[in-house]
Amino acid sequence: MPTKFLLPEDRIPTHWYNVVADMPHRPPPPLHPGTKKPIGPADLAPIFPMAVIEQEVSDQRWIPIPEAVREVYALWRPTPLHRAKRLEEALGTPAHIYYKYEGTSPAGSHKPNTALPQAYYNKQEGVRRLATETGAGQWGCALSLACRIFGLECTVYMVRVSYDQKPYRRLMMETWGGTVIPSPSNATAAGRRILEQDPASLGSLGVAISEAVEDAASREDTKYSLGSVLNHVLLHQTVIGQEAKAQMELAGEYPDVVIGCHGGGSNYGGLCLPFVADAFTGKKVRFVAVEPAACPTLTKGKVAYDFGDTVGLTPLVRMHTLGHAFAPPGIHAGGLRYHGAAPLISQLVEDGLIAARAVRQLDTFEAAVQFARCEGIIPAPESAHAIRGAIDEALEAKAEGRPRVILFGLSGHGHFDLSAYDAYLRGRLEDYDYPAEDVDESLAGIAQLQP
């Protein structure tokens, strides 16, 4: 049995898969926060290019990938599918464990899958500059790279705690020409407002989004680019799952369960949605989204309309949310520290098709180290949540004495997250379960936002 399952470059997907076309219950539309009426293209035009807006609202099943984007995808796509034989042996499990590895991209994660088309579409429409936010830094790196490839300027508002924890992510962005600003900052009214309330704020993705949206809306030559949550982002990421399906065929197996880490939903959506299409036709397959107990959006959040940012500059989106005022602790999985979830993932969780579970930080890093010592790859802290979920599934199969096929997404490497491993290996990392009463307090502020 091979260890790696590889596809040639001519098997790079030619289209993105839009799950909206097949969903029995489609997510309700975003609303204008003032009128509580569905927003239209004109409302989004100040911050997104029209091609992206059209994809955001599309119900077309297959959307062509521009050839210019596929040509750049070929720098690293198709990405490999691995059989984790050594991990299986260490666990003593009858399960077969496979992982789709997105860390082979130039930026080291799955994020360029959507950064490239977003930069391309903006360039086609005459945009000169993009503004965005980033948590752990994977998205900021990806967009800085994409902007360099397509000739755009890039400004990244990086969550302060990650800016301090992960200096090499910042250096990657700057190497590709990106301008990186720690958030909250004095560069925007939104940032200044947060700093007035808390001068020592660690920041959050919600705050950084507020700053980036304000930046984009205030300049004619600038648009905003988002790395997760929205429909068009998950759409672009479906190259992951499409390739994985073809590679599982090469392996002669089909997953019983598809597992991924969950923050905003881009990584997990990209892997699972092409398999969700099979579930819609009756295929028996389970889906598990794994999130940190310190930021339990799917497991403790409420399905409601909420802002995508902290200050309230975005449209209202119906999703699992901890409340836009949620202030996450400074855990090392910075890419999962978001108060909301992708509406597509939220709807599938609400419909019972995707199960969600929360895991603690110490258990997650235990799984990450075990994986690294078996398979050699040091995973990003975000990806380690998927590994924790996969190991738990494999141990369950062992306890039952029944084989099962497990597929999980290894969304990126942890080469620039070694401070997190240092903290874990030196015993300085702590568990944190976000208290239910704090969730209730944060959610209290969104009652007036409901239609």
Summary of the structure (lengths in Angstrom):
residues: 451
radius of gyration: 20.2
end to end distance: 55.1
largest distance: 61.8
contacts: 1734
relative contact order: 0.15
helix: 45%
strand: 18%
